[in-house]
Amino acid sequence: MTLVISPQTLPPSVTLEKVQKLSAALTAREQLLRQIIARFEGHYASSLSELNQRLAARQSPEHPAWEDAIEWGNAVDQLAQAQLTQNILAWLINLLKRSTSL
């Protein structure tokens, strides 16, 4: 079974311009998430994995490191989701650009 997706099968509200705006907004979100991650990396001078290991071994004070580890982990997860979404949007933009050049 072959799935055929063309701009004609998309809702009329899905336009190249709107998808490009979504992509730009998502790029800004990715930048913010990277800044959050970098702030934690700088503050703890380690990776999230290393901080979690120190917390598990009780080598770091639980407060506020535990809360920071949760926020840091959420930022890492959200960045991964944003990157996947960005890949999907790039694919959709490519599809929409090809359809407008036909």
MDTraj code that builds the backbone (N, CA, C; nanometers):
import mdtraj as md
import numpy as np

residues = "MET THR LEU VAL ILE SER PRO GLN THR LEU PRO PRO SER VAL THR LEU GLU LYS VAL GLN LYS LEU SER ALA ALA LEU THR ALA ARG GLU GLN LEU LEU ARG GLN ILE ILE ALA ARG PHE GLU GLY HIS TYR ALA SER SER LEU SER GLU LEU ASN GLN ARG LEU ALA ALA ARG GLN SER PRO GLU HIS PRO ALA TRP GLU ASP ALA ILE GLU TRP GLY ASN ALA VAL ASP GLN LEU ALA GLN ALA GLN LEU THR GLN ASN ILE LEU ALA TRP LEU ILE ASN LEU LEU LYS ARG SER THR SER LEU".split()
xyz = np.array([
    [0.0838, -0.1177, 0.0000],
    [0.0000, 0.0000, 0.0000],
    [0.0888, 0.1247, 0.0000],
    [0.0609, 0.2134, -0.0912],
    [0.1366, 0.3365, -0.1032],
    [0.0512, 0.4531, -0.0570],
    [0.1079, 0.5325, 0.0286],
    [0.0393, 0.6514, 0.0778],
    [0.0816, 0.7686, -0.0083],
    [-0.0154, 0.8344, -0.0677],
    [0.0132, 0.9497, -0.1520],
    [-0.0350, 1.0743, -0.0796],
    [0.0582, 1.1638, -0.0570],
    [0.0235, 1.2898, 0.0082],
    [0.0573, 1.4016, -0.0882],
    [-0.0399, 1.4824, -0.1152],
    [-0.0178, 1.5985, -0.2009],
    [-0.0802, 1.7186, -0.1322],
    [-0.0404, 1.8368, -0.1733],
    [-0.0999, 1.9557, -0.1123],
    [-0.2524, 1.9577, -0.1252],
    [-0.3052, 1.8921, -0.2275],
    [-0.4503, 1.8894, -0.2460],
    [-0.5193, 1.8074, -0.1367],
    [-0.4468, 1.7164, -0.0721],
    [-0.5068, 1.6353, 0.0340],
    [-0.4967, 1.7024, 0.1708],
    [-0.4281, 1.8150, 0.1768],
    [-0.4142, 1.8883, 0.3030],
    [-0.5324, 1.9827, 0.3218],
    [-0.5644, 2.0155, 0.4450],
    [-0.6710, 2.1145, 0.4677],
    [-0.6330, 2.2475, 0.4024],
    [-0.7304, 2.3230, 0.3545],
    [-0.7007, 2.4506, 0.2879],
    [-0.6245, 2.5492, 0.3768],
    [-0.6390, 2.5351, 0.5075],
    [-0.5705, 2.6283, 0.5986],
    [-0.4208, 2.5999, 0.6099],
    [-0.3751, 2.4860, 0.5585],
    [-0.2325, 2.4519, 0.5634],
    [-0.1667, 2.5077, 0.4376],
    [-0.1012, 2.6220, 0.4542],
    [-0.0350, 2.6874, 0.3415],
    [0.1155, 2.6914, 0.3659],
    [0.1893, 2.7140, 0.2591],
    [0.3350, 2.7240, 0.2698],
    [0.3731, 2.8338, 0.3684],
    [0.3102, 2.9484, 0.3569],
    [0.3433, 3.0611, 0.4450],
    [0.3187, 3.0266, 0.5922],
    [0.2075, 2.9634, 0.6211],
    [0.1756, 2.9287, 0.7599],
    [0.2710, 2.8236, 0.8153],
    [0.3071, 2.7276, 0.7338],
    [0.4003, 2.6238, 0.7795],
    [0.5387, 2.6846, 0.8015],
    [0.5793, 2.7772, 0.7154],
    [0.7080, 2.8446, 0.7344],
    [0.7078, 2.9274, 0.8631],
    [0.5953, 2.9911, 0.8952],
    [0.5854, 3.0671, 1.0206],
    [0.5948, 2.9739, 1.1411],
    [0.5288, 2.8584, 1.1318],
    [0.5396, 2.7591, 1.2393],
    [0.6842, 2.7153, 1.2578],
    [0.7522, 2.6930, 1.1468],
    [0.8921, 2.6500, 1.1524],
    [0.9796, 2.7572, 1.2173],
    [0.9559, 2.8829, 1.1816],
    [1.0338, 2.9927, 1.2402],
    [1.0076, 3.0035, 1.3905],
    [0.8827, 2.9900, 1.4304],
    [0.8494, 2.9951, 1.5733],
    [0.9136, 2.8784, 1.6470],
    [0.9145, 2.7634, 1.5840],
    [0.9753, 2.6461, 1.6461],
    [1.1267, 2.6620, 1.6570],
    [1.1876, 2.7273, 1.5593],
    [1.3313, 2.7551, 1.5655],
    [1.3625, 2.8428, 1.6867],
    [1.2788, 2.9422, 1.7114],
    [1.2976, 3.0283, 1.8292],
    [1.2816, 2.9474, 1.9575],
    [1.1854, 2.8570, 1.9600],
    [1.1643, 2.7700, 2.0769],
    [1.2858, 2.6807, 2.0997],
    [1.3404, 2.6255, 1.9906],
    [1.4598, 2.5413, 2.0027],
    [1.5762, 2.6207, 2.0612],
    [1.5914, 2.7450, 2.0178],
    [1.6997, 2.8291, 2.0688],
    [1.6826, 2.8527, 2.2191],
    [1.5609, 2.8801, 2.2619],
    [1.5339, 2.9002, 2.4045],
    [1.5659, 2.7735, 2.4836],
    [1.5245, 2.6586, 2.4335],
    [1.5523, 2.5321, 2.5027],
    [1.7026, 2.5057, 2.5109],
    [1.7752, 2.5370, 2.4037],
    [1.9220, 2.5204, 2.4067],
    [1.9852, 2.6119, 2.5115],
    [1.9319, 2.7331, 2.5258],
    [1.9831, 2.8257, 2.6271],
    [1.9569, 2.7724, 2.7680],
    [1.8397, 2.7168, 2.7890],
    [1.8070, 2.6583, 2.9198],
    [1.9028, 2.5442, 2.9507],
    [1.9245, 2.4572, 2.8531],
    [2.0149, 2.3429, 2.8712],
    [2.1569, 2.3915, 2.8986],
    [2.2025, 2.4904, 2.8222],
    [2.3384, 2.5434, 2.8407],
    [2.3544, 2.6077, 2.9785],
    [2.2489, 2.6733, 3.0258],
    [2.2550, 2.7357, 3.1593],
    [2.2763, 2.6288, 3.2662],
    [2.2028, 2.5187, 3.2564],
    [2.2193, 2.4107, 3.3540],
    [2.3566, 2.3446, 3.3404],
    [2.4011, 2.3242, 3.2165],
    [2.5337, 2.2635, 3.1964],
    [2.6421, 2.3510, 3.2581],
    [2.6291, 2.4823, 3.2406],
    [2.7262, 2.5739, 3.2990],
    [2.7184, 2.5785, 3.4505],
    [2.5975, 2.5815, 3.5022],
    [2.5781, 2.5900, 3.6473],
    [2.6324, 2.4660, 3.7180],
    [2.6053, 2.3490, 3.6624],
    [2.6469, 2.2239, 3.7270],
    [2.7785, 2.1696, 3.6712],
    [2.8331, 2.2359, 3.5696],
    [2.9595, 2.1932, 3.5073],
    [2.9580, 2.0435, 3.4778],
    [2.8451, 1.9987, 3.4242],
    [2.8314, 1.8564, 3.3927],
    [2.7157, 1.8381, 3.2960],
    [2.6979, 1.7153, 3.2552],
    [2.5814, 1.6804, 3.1744],
    [2.4658, 1.6455, 3.2680],
    [2.3476, 1.6373, 3.2127],
    [2.2312, 1.5964, 3.2913],
    [2.2506, 1.4560, 3.3459],
    [2.3056, 1.3694, 3.2657],
    [2.3311, 1.2315, 3.3088],
    [2.4244, 1.2280, 3.4296],
    [2.5302, 1.3094, 3.4251],
    [2.6249, 1.3137, 3.5374],
    [2.5583, 1.3688, 3.6637],
    [2.4746, 1.4713, 3.6474],
    [2.4043, 1.5263, 3.7634],
    [2.3109, 1.4213, 3.8228],
    [2.2385, 1.3506, 3.7378],
    [2.1485, 1.2458, 3.7877],
    [2.2253, 1.1362, 3.8618],
    [2.3445, 1.1029, 3.8126],
    [2.4277, 1.0027, 3.8811],
    [2.4710, 1.0541, 4.0177],
    [2.5102, 1.1821, 4.0244],
    [2.5512, 1.2402, 4.1531],
    [2.4337, 1.2453, 4.2507],
    [2.3163, 1.2775, 4.1995],
    [2.1980, 1.2804, 4.2859],
    [2.1649, 1.1410, 4.3373],
    [2.1732, 1.0417, 4.2503],
    [2.1439, 0.9036, 4.2912],
    [2.2424, 0.8552, 4.3965],
    [2.3675, 0.8996, 4.3846],
    [2.4710, 0.8594, 4.4804],
    [2.4761, 0.9537, 4.6011],
    [2.3841, 1.0499, 4.6045],
    [2.3775, 1.1489, 4.7129],
    [2.5078, 1.2289, 4.7267],
    [2.5682, 1.2577, 4.6102],
    [2.6911, 1.3369, 4.6074],
    [2.6633, 1.4850, 4.5812],
    [2.5388, 1.5165, 4.5532],
    [2.4965, 1.6556, 4.5332],
    [2.3784, 1.6820, 4.6251],
    [2.3679, 1.8043, 4.6745],
    [2.2519, 1.8357, 4.7584],
    [2.1231, 1.8211, 4.6767],
    [2.0246, 1.7602, 4.7392],
    [1.9001, 1.7319, 4.6678],
    [1.8268, 1.8591, 4.6257],
    [1.8330, 1.9605, 4.7116],
    [1.7637, 2.0848, 4.6789],
    [1.8656, 2.1923, 4.6464],
    [1.8622, 2.2600, 4.5376],
    [1.7621, 2.2590, 4.4314],
    [1.7986, 2.1678, 4.3137],
    [1.9054, 2.0905, 4.3263],
    [1.9541, 2.0116, 4.2124],
    [1.8485, 1.9160, 4.1581],
    [1.7698, 1.8577, 4.2461],
    [1.6690, 1.7625, 4.2007],
    [1.5661, 1.8322, 4.1117],
    [1.5181, 1.9501, 4.1560],
    [1.4220, 2.0264, 4.0764],
    [1.4848, 2.0718, 3.9449],
    [1.6102, 2.1148, 3.9516],
    [1.6804, 2.1560, 3.8299],
    [1.6944, 2.0397, 3.7323],
    [1.7233, 1.9209, 3.7853],
    [1.7375, 1.8033, 3.6988],
    [1.6062, 1.7732, 3.6269],
    [1.4952, 1.7924, 3.6955],
    [1.3648, 1.7706, 3.6314],
    [1.3424, 1.8733, 3.5207],
    [1.3669, 2.0004, 3.5509],
    [1.3490, 2.1059, 3.4505],
    [1.4443, 2.0853, 3.3329],
    [1.5676, 2.0491, 3.3633],
    [1.6690, 2.0245, 3.2611],
    [1.6251, 1.9079, 3.1724],
    [1.5809, 1.8011, 3.2335],
    [1.5344, 1.6850, 3.1574],
    [1.4144, 1.7183, 3.0701],
    [1.3238, 1.8002, 3.1233],
    [1.2089, 1.8432, 3.0434],
    [1.2540, 1.9234, 2.9218],
    [1.3527, 2.0107, 2.9407],
    [1.4045, 2.0902, 2.8289],
    [1.4689, 2.0002, 2.7238],
    [1.5431, 1.8997, 2.7681],
    [1.6063, 1.8054, 2.6749],
    [1.4989, 1.7303, 2.5960],
    [1.3958, 1.6827, 2.6654],
    [1.2865, 1.6104, 2.5985],
    [1.2119, 1.7000, 2.5005],
    [1.1835, 1.8224, 2.5428],
    [1.1119, 1.9154, 2.4556],
    [1.1943, 1.9520, 2.3331],
    [1.3263, 1.9640, 2.3510],
    [1.4126, 1.9941, 2.2373],
    [1.4100, 1.8795, 2.1367],
    [1.4145, 1.7572, 2.1848],
    [1.4083, 1.6414, 2.0947],
    [1.2757, 1.6400, 2.0183],
    [1.1660, 1.6694, 2.0870],
    [1.0355, 1.6747, 2.0202],
    [1.0304, 1.7882, 1.9185],
    [1.0869, 1.9019, 1.9539],
    [1.0888, 2.0162, 1.8624],
    [1.1709, 1.9845, 1.7380],
    [1.2824, 1.9148, 1.7560],
    [1.3655, 1.8787, 1.6412],
    [1.2926, 1.7818, 1.5487],
    [1.2200, 1.6866, 1.6052],
    [1.1408, 1.5949, 1.5236],
    [1.0320, 1.6716, 1.4488],
    [0.9642, 1.7600, 1.5189],
    [0.8603, 1.8411, 1.4558],
    [0.9195, 1.9279, 1.3456],
    [1.0387, 1.9821, 1.3695],
    [1.1054, 2.0642, 1.2684],
    [1.1345, 1.9818, 1.1427],
    [1.1744, 1.8564, 1.1600],
    [1.1980, 1.7686, 1.0450],
    [1.0694, 1.7455, 0.9665],
    [0.9593, 1.7262, 1.0371],
    [0.8303, 1.7064, 0.9708],
    [0.7897, 1.8337, 0.8969],
    [0.8086, 1.9486, 0.9603],
    [0.7754, 2.0750, 0.8949],
    [0.8629, 2.0986, 0.7723],
    [0.9902, 2.0628, 0.7798],
    [1.0796, 2.0780, 0.6640],
    [1.0302, 1.9919, 0.5481],
    [0.9865, 1.8703, 0.5796],
    [0.9329, 1.7817, 0.4764],
    [0.8081, 1.8440, 0.4140],
    [0.7199, 1.8981, 0.4988],
    [0.5961, 1.9585, 0.4509],
    [0.6246, 2.0836, 0.3682],
    [0.7190, 2.1642, 0.4113],
    [0.7576, 2.2832, 0.3351],
    [0.8084, 2.2426, 0.1976],
    [0.8909, 2.1404, 0.1941],
    [0.9432, 2.0908, 0.0670],
    [0.8290, 2.0460, -0.0245],
    [0.7334, 1.9731, 0.0309],
    [0.6173, 1.9274, -0.0459],
    [0.5385, 2.0462, -0.1007],
    [0.5145, 2.1444, -0.0155],
    [0.4369, 2.2607, -0.0580],
    [0.5121, 2.3443, -0.1615],
    [0.6432, 2.3556, -0.1482],
    [0.7225, 2.4303, -0.2468],
    [0.7191, 2.3616, -0.3821],
    [0.7312, 2.2284, -0.3812],
    [0.7270, 2.1544, -0.5082],
    [0.5914, 2.1712, -0.5759],
    [0.4856, 2.1749, -0.4977],
    [0.3519, 2.1862, -0.5569],
    [0.3280, 2.3243, -0.6169],
    [0.3906, 2.4271, -0.5592],
    [0.3711, 2.5619, -0.6137],
    [0.4546, 2.5847, -0.7385],
    [0.5573, 2.5028, -0.7582],
    [0.6422, 2.5195, -0.8767],
    [0.5904, 2.4389, -0.9953],
    [0.4857, 2.3616, -0.9746],
    [0.4297, 2.2813, -1.0847],
    [0.3384, 2.3629, -1.1719],
])
top = md.Topology()
chain = top.add_chain()
for i, resn in enumerate(residues, 1):
    res = top.add_residue(resn, chain, resSeq=i)
    for name in ("N", "CA", "C"):
        top.add_atom(name, md.element.get_by_symbol(name[0]), res)
traj = md.Trajectory(xyz[None], top)
